[in-house]
Amino acid sequence: MKLIISIIQPEELPAIKEELLKRKIYKFTITNAKGQGKEIPVQEVYRGISHEITLLIKVRLEIAVNDEYVDAVIDAITTVAKQDGDKGRGKIFIMPIEECIRIRTGEKGTTAIG
């Protein structure tokens, strides 16, 4: 069992979600995040005052899968994210899961992830 965490650009989320669904990966969690990579900070003017925005809006995608689905998840994310090819496409982190327990039924391990 693995936990895959990916930090992606917000505009890529719909296409990545579609790619995941094509590969029969239906369960994932999405949260908004702010972060800084190698992108150049953005200058914005708010009420006549210039501000440097160094923390940019990102999306954090978390997917817990059985080992046989890891490659499918990575392919789904990279298929979409590589298309633009410029810097700041994001990162994918893969971590082992020690245990998974479905609260409703008490199932454990690979059956609990589903």
VEXDREN-939652 format. One record per atom (N, C-alpha, C, O): residue in one letter; atom name; x, y, z. Coordinates in pm, 1 decimal, decimal comma. Layout:
! residues N
resn / name / px / py / pz
A / CA / X / Y / Z
...
! end
This chain:
! residues 114
resn / name / px / py / pz
M / N / 85,1 / -117,9 / 0,0
M / CA / 0,0 / 0,0 / 0,0
M / C / 88,8 / 123,0 / 0,0
M / O / 190,5 / 127,6 / 69,2
K / N / 50,0 / 221,6 / -77,5
K / CA / 127,4 / 345,0 / -90,1
K / C / 36,2 / 466,0 / -78,8
K / O / -80,8 / 461,8 / -116,9
L / N / 92,5 / 573,9 / -25,7
L / CA / 26,3 / 703,4 / -25,7
L / C / 101,1 / 790,5 / -125,8
L / O / 220,7 / 815,6 / -111,4
I / N / 28,8 / 835,7 / -226,9
I / CA / 87,6 / 920,4 / -329,5
I / C / 36,6 / 1061,6 / -306,4
I / O / -83,9 / 1086,7 / -308,7
I / N / 129,9 / 1153,4 / -284,3
I / CA / 96,9 / 1294,5 / -266,1
I / C / 156,6 / 1369,7 / -383,4
I / O / 275,4 / 1357,2 / -413,1
S / N / 73,9 / 1446,8 / -448,7
S / CA / 120,9 / 1524,3 / -562,7
S / C / 81,7 / 1670,4 / -544,0
S / O / -31,6 / 1701,3 / -507,0
I / N / 174,9 / 1757,9 / -569,5
I / CA / 150,2 / 1901,7 / -567,9
I / C / 145,1 / 1945,1 / -714,1
I / O / 243,0 / 1931,3 / -787,4
I / N / 29,8 / 1997,9 / -755,8
I / CA / 9,1 / 2029,9 / -897,0
I / C / -44,1 / 2171,9 / -913,5
I / O / -83,3 / 2237,2 / -816,8
Q / N / -44,4 / 2217,6 / -1037,5
Q / CA / -103,1 / 2346,9 / -1070,1
Q / C / -255,4 / 2333,5 / -1068,5
Q / O / -307,5 / 2233,2 / -1117,2
P / N / -328,5 / 2431,2 / -1014,1
P / CA / -474,5 / 2420,8 / -1003,6
P / C / -544,9 / 2400,1 / -1138,4
P / O / -645,1 / 2328,9 / -1145,2
E / N / -494,0 / 2460,5 / -1243,5
E / CA / -559,5 / 2448,6 / -1373,1
E / C / -548,0 / 2307,4 / -1432,6
E / O / -621,1 / 2273,6 / -1525,7
E / N / -457,7 / 2225,9 / -1379,9
E / CA / -441,0 / 2089,2 / -1428,6
E / C / -533,4 / 1989,4 / -1359,5
E / O / -546,2 / 1875,7 / -1405,0
L / N / -597,2 / 2029,8 / -1251,5
L / CA / -678,6 / 1937,1 / -1172,4
L / C / -789,3 / 1868,7 / -1253,0
L / O / -800,9 / 1746,5 / -1244,0
P / N / -871,2 / 1939,9 / -1331,2
P / CA / -977,2 / 1869,6 / -1404,7
P / C / -924,7 / 1761,1 / -1498,8
P / O / -982,4 / 1652,7 / -1506,7
A / N / -816,7 / 1789,7 / -1569,5
A / CA / -761,1 / 1691,3 / -1662,5
A / C / -698,8 / 1573,2 / -1588,5
A / O / -710,6 / 1459,4 / -1633,9
I / N / -633,2 / 1598,0 / -1476,2
I / CA / -574,8 / 1489,0 / -1398,0
I / C / -685,6 / 1402,2 / -1338,8
I / O / -675,0 / 1279,5 / -1338,1
K / N / -790,9 / 1465,4 / -1289,6
K / CA / -904,7 / 1389,0 / -1236,0
K / C / -963,7 / 1298,3 / -1344,4
K / O / -994,7 / 1182,1 / -1318,0
E / N / -979,1 / 1350,4 / -1464,5
E / CA / -1031,5 / 1271,8 / -1575,9
E / C / -940,6 / 1152,4 / -1607,7
E / O / -988,9 / 1041,8 / -1632,0
E / N / -808,3 / 1175,9 / -1607,5
E / CA / -713,1 / 1068,3 / -1633,6
E / C / -718,6 / 961,0 / -1525,0
E / O / -710,4 / 841,8 / -1554,9
L / N / -732,5 / 1003,1 / -1398,9
L / CA / -744,0 / 905,9 / -1289,4
L / C / -869,0 / 820,1 / -1305,6
L / O / -863,8 / 698,4 / -1287,8
L / N / -980,6 / 882,9 / -1339,1
L / CA / -1105,9 / 809,3 / -1356,3
L / C / -1096,7 / 711,0 / -1473,3
L / O / -1153,7 / 602,1 / -1466,1
K / N / -1026,2 / 747,3 / -1580,5
K / CA / -1006,4 / 655,7 / -1693,5
K / C / -932,2 / 529,9 / -1650,6
K / O / -954,4 / 421,9 / -1705,3
R / N / -843,5 / 544,8 / -1551,7
R / CA / -763,4 / 432,7 / -1503,3
R / C / -828,6 / 361,6 / -1383,7
R / O / -764,3 / 282,9 / -1314,2
K / N / -957,0 / 390,8 / -1361,5
K / CA / -1037,2 / 328,6 / -1254,8
K / C / -982,6 / 359,4 / -1114,1
K / O / -986,4 / 274,8 / -1024,8
I / N / -932,3 / 481,9 / -1097,0
I / CA / -887,4 / 530,3 / -966,1
I / C / -988,2 / 636,9 / -925,7
I / O / -986,9 / 748,8 / -977,0
Y / N / -1075,8 / 599,7 / -832,4
Y / CA / -1190,3 / 684,5 / -798,0
Y / C / -1175,7 / 755,9 / -663,9
Y / O / -1244,0 / 855,4 / -639,6
K / N / -1088,8 / 707,3 / -577,3
K / CA / -1082,0 / 761,5 / -441,3
K / C / -956,0 / 845,9 / -424,7
K / O / -844,2 / 795,1 / -432,7
F / N / -975,6 / 974,1 / -401,7
F / CA / -863,8 / 1065,2 / -377,2
F / C / -912,5 / 1185,8 / -299,0
F / O / -1032,2 / 1213,6 / -292,3
T / N / -818,5 / 1256,0 / -240,7
T / CA / -848,1 / 1374,8 / -161,7
T / C / -774,6 / 1493,1 / -223,1
T / O / -658,7 / 1482,4 / -263,1
I / N / -844,1 / 1605,4 / -229,7
I / CA / -785,6 / 1726,3 / -288,0
I / C / -795,3 / 1839,1 / -186,4
I / O / -901,7 / 1862,7 / -129,2
T / N / -684,2 / 1909,0 / -163,9
T / CA / -684,9 / 2025,9 / -76,3
T / C / -611,3 / 2139,9 / -145,6
T / O / -523,0 / 2117,5 / -228,5
N / N / -648,4 / 2260,4 / -110,8
N / CA / -577,6 / 2377,4 / -161,0
N / C / -450,0 / 2395,2 / -80,8
N / O / -446,5 / 2367,9 / 39,2
A / N / -346,8 / 2440,4 / -147,0
A / CA / -218,6 / 2461,4 / -80,4
A / C / -154,0 / 2586,2 / -137,7
A / O / -187,5 / 2630,3 / -247,6
K / N / -62,4 / 2641,8 / -63,1
K / CA / 19,6 / 2752,0 / -112,5
K / C / 164,1 / 2709,1 / -97,9
K / O / 200,9 / 2644,4 / 0,1
G / N / 245,6 / 2745,0 / -195,1
G / CA / 383,9 / 2702,9 / -188,5
G / C / 472,2 / 2781,8 / -281,9
G / O / 426,5 / 2865,8 / -359,4
Q / N / 599,5 / 2752,2 / -272,1
Q / CA / 699,2 / 2820,3 / -353,9
Q / C / 793,4 / 2716,1 / -409,8
Q / O / 852,5 / 2637,5 / -335,8
G / N / 806,7 / 2716,4 / -539,3
G / CA / 904,3 / 2633,0 / -607,3
G / C / 1007,7 / 2723,2 / -671,6
G / O / 1053,1 / 2820,3 / -611,0
K / N / 1044,4 / 2691,1 / -793,8
K / CA / 1142,6 / 2772,4 / -865,1
K / C / 1078,2 / 2885,0 / -944,4
K / O / 1146,9 / 2959,3 / -1014,5
E / N / 944,7 / 2897,9 / -933,1
E / CA / 877,9 / 3004,7 / -1006,5
E / C / 923,4 / 3141,8 / -955,6
E / O / 959,2 / 3159,1 / -839,1
I / N / 920,5 / 3235,5 / -1045,6
I / CA / 955,6 / 3372,9 / -1009,9
I / C / 838,7 / 3432,9 / -932,1
I / O / 723,8 / 3417,2 / -973,3
P / N / 864,9 / 3501,2 / -821,0
P / CA / 754,6 / 3564,8 / -747,5
P / C / 676,6 / 3661,9 / -837,0
P / O / 732,8 / 3725,4 / -926,3
V / N / 547,5 / 3671,4 / -810,9
V / CA / 457,1 / 3752,1 / -891,7
V / C / 434,1 / 3887,0 / -824,0
V / O / 416,2 / 3893,2 / -702,4
Q / N / 434,7 / 3995,6 / -902,9
Q / CA / 404,8 / 4128,7 / -851,1
Q / C / 257,6 / 4159,4 / -878,6
Q / O / 213,0 / 4151,0 / -993,0
E / N / 183,0 / 4194,5 / -776,0
E / CA / 43,3 / 4233,4 / -792,4
E / C / 20,9 / 4366,5 / -722,5
E / O / 86,9 / 4398,5 / -623,7
V / N / -73,3 / 4443,3 / -775,6
V / CA / -108,5 / 4572,0 / -717,1
V / C / -245,7 / 4558,4 / -653,2
V / O / -342,1 / 4519,8 / -719,3
Y / N / -254,2 / 4590,1 / -524,6
Y / CA / -380,8 / 4585,0 / -452,0
Y / C / -401,5 / 4719,8 / -385,4
Y / O / -321,8 / 4761,6 / -301,4
R / N / -509,7 / 4788,2 / -423,7
R / CA / -541,5 / 4921,6 / -371,6
R / C / -424,9 / 5018,2 / -385,6
R / O / -394,4 / 5096,6 / -295,8
G / N / -360,8 / 5009,6 / -501,6
G / CA / -253,9 / 5102,7 / -533,0
G / C / -119,3 / 5069,6 / -472,1
G / O / -23,0 / 5143,6 / -492,6
I / N / -109,7 / 4960,2 / -397,8
I / CA / 17,2 / 4922,3 / -335,6
I / C / 66,5 / 4793,0 / -400,4
I / O / -8,4 / 4696,0 / -411,4
S / N / 192,9 / 4792,4 / -443,0
S / CA / 251,7 / 4675,2 / -507,5
S / C / 293,2 / 4572,6 / -401,2
S / O / 358,3 / 4606,5 / -302,3
H / N / 254,6 / 4448,7 / -423,5
H / CA / 290,2 / 4339,4 / -331,7
H / C / 360,3 / 4230,5 / -410,2
H / O / 324,9 / 4202,3 / -524,7
E / N / 460,2 / 4169,4 / -347,8
E / CA / 526,3 / 4055,0 / -409,0
E / C / 463,4 / 3928,7 / -351,6
E / O / 467,5 / 3905,8 / -230,8
I / N / 405,4 / 3847,2 / -438,7
I / CA / 341,7 / 3723,8 / -397,5
I / C / 443,7 / 3611,6 / -416,0
I / O / 475,8 / 3574,3 / -528,8
T / N / 494,1 / 3558,5 / -305,4
T / CA / 594,5 / 3452,4 / -314,3
T / C / 533,5 / 3314,2 / -292,2
T / O / 590,2 / 3214,2 / -336,4
L / N / 419,8 / 3307,1 / -225,0
L / CA / 351,9 / 3178,8 / -207,5
L / C / 239,1 / 3170,8 / -309,2
L / O / 141,4 / 3245,3 / -301,7
L / N / 253,9 / 3080,5 / -403,0
L / CA / 157,9 / 3067,4 / -511,3
L / C / 55,7 / 2959,3 / -480,0
L / O / 82,3 / 2868,5 / -401,3
I / N / -60,2 / 2969,3 / -541,4
I / CA / -168,3 / 2874,0 / -517,0
I / C / -138,2 / 2744,0 / -591,1
I / O / -107,8 / 2744,1 / -710,4
K / N / -147,4 / 2633,6 / -517,7
K / CA / -125,2 / 2499,3 / -570,0
K / C / -240,3 / 2410,3 / -524,5
K / O / -325,4 / 2452,8 / -446,4
V / N / -242,3 / 2287,5 / -573,3
V / CA / -339,1 / 2187,3 / -529,8
V / C / -261,1 / 2066,7 / -480,6
V / O / -165,8 / 2022,8 / -544,9
R / N / -302,2 / 2013,6 / -366,2
R / CA / -240,0 / 1893,0 / -310,2
R / C / -336,4 / 1777,7 / -332,1
R / O / -449,8 / 1779,9 / -284,3
L / N / -290,7 / 1678,3 / -403,9
L / CA / -370,4 / 1561,5 / -437,4
L / C / -313,5 / 1442,4 / -361,1
L / O / -195,1 / 1411,4 / -374,1
E / N / -396,7 / 1375,4 / -281,8
E / CA / -352,9 / 1259,7 / -203,3
E / C / -432,9 / 1137,8 / -245,6
E / O / -555,9 / 1140,5 / -249,8
I / N / -360,7 / 1030,6 / -277,0
I / CA / -424,5 / 908,1 / -323,1
I / C / -359,8 / 790,0 / -251,7
I / O / -239,0 / 768,9 / -262,9
A / N / -439,7 / 713,3 / -178,6
A / CA / -392,0 / 590,7 / -114,5
A / C / -433,3 / 474,9 / -203,8
A / O / -551,6 / 457,5 / -232,9
V / N / -335,1 / 395,2 / -247,6
V / CA / -363,1 / 285,8 / -340,5
V / C / -286,8 / 160,1 / -301,4
V / O / -187,1 / 164,5 / -229,3
N / N / -337,3 / 47,8 / -351,6
N / CA / -261,5 / -76,2 / -341,7
N / C / -145,6 / -68,3 / -440,4
N / O / -150,9 / 7,7 / -537,1
D / N / -42,8 / -145,5 / -416,1
D / CA / 81,6 / -135,1 / -493,0
D / C / 61,8 / -147,0 / -643,9
D / O / 133,6 / -82,2 / -720,1
E / N / -32,6 / -227,2 / -688,2
E / CA / -49,9 / -247,6 / -832,3
E / C / -105,7 / -125,0 / -904,4
E / O / -105,8 / -122,2 / -1027,4
Y / N / -153,0 / -24,2 / -831,9
Y / CA / -209,2 / 96,5 / -893,1
Y / C / -111,4 / 214,5 / -893,6
Y / O / -142,9 / 319,3 / -950,1
V / N / 4,2 / 200,3 / -833,2
V / CA / 98,9 / 312,1 / -822,3
V / C / 138,0 / 366,0 / -959,3
V / O / 133,7 / 486,9 / -981,7
D / N / 176,1 / 277,2 / -1051,4
D / CA / 218,3 / 321,8 / -1184,2
D / C / 105,8 / 392,1 / -1259,6
D / O / 130,0 / 489,3 / -1331,1
A / N / -16,4 / 343,3 / -1243,7
A / CA / -130,8 / 405,3 / -1311,1
A / C / -153,6 / 547,5 / -1260,8
A / O / -184,9 / 637,0 / -1339,3
V / N / -138,0 / 568,3 / -1130,9
V / CA / -154,5 / 702,4 / -1073,7
V / C / -45,8 / 795,9 / -1126,2
V / O / -74,7 / 908,1 / -1167,8
I / N / 77,9 / 749,8 / -1124,1
I / CA / 189,4 / 832,2 / -1171,5
I / C / 170,5 / 866,9 / -1319,2
I / O / 191,9 / 981,2 / -1359,6
D / N / 130,3 / 768,1 / -1399,8
D / CA / 106,6 / 793,3 / -1542,1
D / C / -3,9 / 896,5 / -1563,5
D / O / 8,2 / 984,1 / -1649,1
A / N / -111,0 / 886,1 / -1485,9
A / CA / -222,7 / 980,2 / -1500,1
A / C / -178,1 / 1123,0 / -1470,6
A / O / -213,0 / 1215,7 / -1543,6
I / N / -102,0 / 1140,3 / -1364,9
I / CA / -57,3 / 1275,4 / -1326,1
I / C / 43,9 / 1329,3 / -1426,3
I / O / 31,8 / 1443,0 / -1471,7
T / N / 142,9 / 1248,6 / -1460,8
T / CA / 249,1 / 1298,4 / -1548,6
T / C / 201,3 / 1318,1 / -1692,1
T / O / 253,2 / 1405,2 / -1762,0
T / N / 104,3 / 1239,9 / -1737,6
T / CA / 50,2 / 1258,3 / -1872,1
T / C / -3,5 / 1399,7 / -1889,9
T / O / 17,6 / 1462,2 / -1993,9
V / N / -71,8 / 1449,2 / -1789,5
V / CA / -129,1 / 1583,6 / -1796,8
V / C / -23,9 / 1689,9 / -1766,7
V / O / -12,0 / 1787,8 / -1840,4
A / N / 51,5 / 1671,8 / -1660,3
A / CA / 143,3 / 1776,2 / -1613,4
A / C / 260,4 / 1799,9 / -1707,4
A / O / 311,2 / 1911,9 / -1713,0
K / N / 305,1 / 1699,7 / -1781,0
K / CA / 419,3 / 1716,4 / -1871,2
K / C / 383,9 / 1794,9 / -1996,9
K / O / 473,7 / 1841,2 / -2067,3
Q / N / 256,5 / 1810,7 / -2026,3
Q / CA / 215,8 / 1868,8 / -2154,1
Q / C / 269,2 / 2009,2 / -2177,2
Q / O / 307,2 / 2043,2 / -2289,2
D / N / 272,5 / 2091,0 / -2072,9
D / CA / 320,6 / 2227,8 / -2090,8
D / C / 472,4 / 2233,6 / -2095,4
D / O / 528,4 / 2315,6 / -2168,1
G / N / 539,1 / 2149,5 / -2020,4
G / CA / 683,0 / 2136,4 / -2028,5
G / C / 766,0 / 2244,9 / -1962,4
G / O / 888,6 / 2233,7 / -1961,0
D / N / 705,6 / 2348,9 / -1907,8
D / CA / 785,4 / 2453,5 / -1844,6
D / C / 810,2 / 2419,5 / -1698,1
D / O / 764,8 / 2316,4 / -1648,6
K / N / 882,5 / 2507,1 / -1629,5
K / CA / 912,3 / 2485,5 / -1488,0
K / C / 785,1 / 2495,1 / -1404,6
K / O / 685,7 / 2553,9 / -1447,1
G / N / 789,9 / 2436,5 / -1285,7
G / CA / 679,0 / 2449,4 / -1192,8
G / C / 562,6 / 2356,7 / -1222,4
G / O / 448,2 / 2391,0 / -1192,5
R / N / 588,5 / 2240,1 / -1280,2
R / CA / 480,5 / 2147,0 / -1310,9
R / C / 435,8 / 2070,5 / -1187,9
R / O / 325,3 / 2016,2 / -1187,4
G / N / 517,7 / 2064,0 / -1083,1
G / CA / 477,7 / 1998,8 / -959,3
G / C / 570,5 / 1886,2 / -919,1
G / O / 676,4 / 1865,6 / -978,5
K / N / 528,3 / 1813,8 / -816,6
K / CA / 606,6 / 1703,7 / -762,4
K / C / 513,0 / 1589,5 / -726,5
K / O / 394,4 / 1610,4 / -701,0
I / N / 568,3 / 1467,4 / -724,8
I / CA / 496,4 / 1349,8 / -679,1
I / C / 581,4 / 1283,9 / -571,3
I / O / 700,4 / 1259,6 / -591,5
F / N / 520,4 / 1255,1 / -457,6
F / CA / 587,3 / 1187,1 / -347,1
F / C / 515,5 / 1054,5 / -322,7
F / O / 392,5 / 1049,7 / -320,8
I / N / 591,9 / 947,6 / -304,0
I / CA / 533,2 / 815,6 / -280,0
I / C / 585,4 / 764,5 / -146,7
I / O / 706,2 / 755,3 / -125,2
M / N / 492,0 / 731,3 / -56,9
M / CA / 528,7 / 684,8 / 76,3
M / C / 457,0 / 554,2 / 108,6
M / O / 343,0 / 533,8 / 67,0
P / N / 523,1 / 466,6 / 182,2
P / CA / 456,0 / 343,0 / 222,2
P / C / 349,2 / 370,5 / 328,4
P / O / 362,8 / 461,6 / 410,1
I / N / 244,7 / 291,3 / 325,3
I / CA / 139,8 / 298,3 / 428,0
I / C / 155,5 / 175,5 / 515,5
I / O / 155,4 / 62,7 / 466,3
E / N / 168,8 / 197,3 / 643,6
E / CA / 185,4 / 85,8 / 736,8
E / C / 56,1 / 7,9 / 752,9
E / O / 57,4 / -115,2 / 753,9
E / N / -55,7 / 78,5 / 765,4
E / CA / -184,2 / 11,8 / 785,6
E / C / -296,0 / 102,9 / 738,7
E / O / -282,9 / 225,3 / 741,7
C / N / -405,6 / 43,2 / 695,5
C / CA / -525,5 / 116,4 / 657,9
C / C / -643,9 / 44,2 / 721,6
C / O / -654,3 / -78,2 / 714,1
I / N / -732,1 / 120,2 / 783,8
I / CA / -849,4 / 62,4 / 849,2
I / C / -972,5 / 138,6 / 801,8
I / O / -979,5 / 260,9 / 813,4
R / N / -1068,7 / 65,3 / 748,7
R / CA / -1196,0 / 126,4 / 710,4
R / C / -1279,3 / 138,3 / 837,6
R / O / -1310,5 / 37,6 / 901,3
I / N / -1314,7 / 258,6 / 873,8
I / CA / -1383,3 / 286,2 / 1000,1
I / C / -1518,2 / 215,2 / 1007,5
I / O / -1551,3 / 156,1 / 1110,3
R / N / -1595,2 / 220,5 / 901,2
R / CA / -1730,8 / 165,8 / 903,0
R / C / -1733,8 / 15,3 / 929,4
R / O / -1816,0 / -32,5 / 1007,7
T / N / -1642,7 / -60,8 / 863,1
T / CA / -1650,2 / -207,5 / 871,6
T / C / -1539,2 / -269,7 / 955,1
T / O / -1550,1 / -385,6 / 995,2
G / N / -1433,9 / -195,8 / 981,5
G / CA / -1320,2 / -251,9 / 1054,6
G / C / -1222,9 / -329,1 / 966,3
G / O / -1124,9 / -384,9 / 1015,7
E / N / -1249,8 / -332,3 / 834,7
E / CA / -1156,9 / -400,0 / 743,6
E / C / -1019,0 / -337,6 / 753,8
E / O / -1005,0 / -218,4 / 781,4
K / N / -916,4 / -420,6 / 730,8
K / CA / -779,0 / -371,3 / 739,2
K / C / -702,0 / -407,7 / 612,6
K / O / -739,1 / -498,6 / 538,4
G / N / -593,5 / -333,7 / 590,7
G / CA / -501,4 / -363,7 / 482,4
G / C / -552,6 / -328,0 / 345,0
G / O / -623,8 / -229,3 / 326,7
T / N / -514,6 / -411,1 / 247,5
T / CA / -542,8 / -381,0 / 107,3
T / C / -693,3 / -379,8 / 76,5
T / O / -736,4 / -307,8 / -13,6
T / N / -772,3 / -456,6 / 148,3
T / CA / -918,1 / -454,5 / 123,7
T / C / -980,1 / -325,3 / 172,8
T / O / -1081,2 / -280,9 / 118,4
A / N / -921,4 / -263,8 / 274,8
A / CA / -976,2 / -138,5 / 328,2
A / C / -953,5 / -21,0 / 233,5
A / O / -1035,2 / 70,9 / 227,4
I / N / -842,9 / -24,0 / 159,8
I / CA / -814,9 / 85,3 / 66,0
I / C / -914,6 / 81,9 / -48,8
I / O / -962,8 / 186,4 / -92,4
G / N / -945,3 / -35,3 / -96,9
G / CA / -1047,0 / -53,1 / -201,9
G / C / -1000,0 / -35,9 / -339,4
G / O / -1078,2 / -48,9 / -433,5
! end
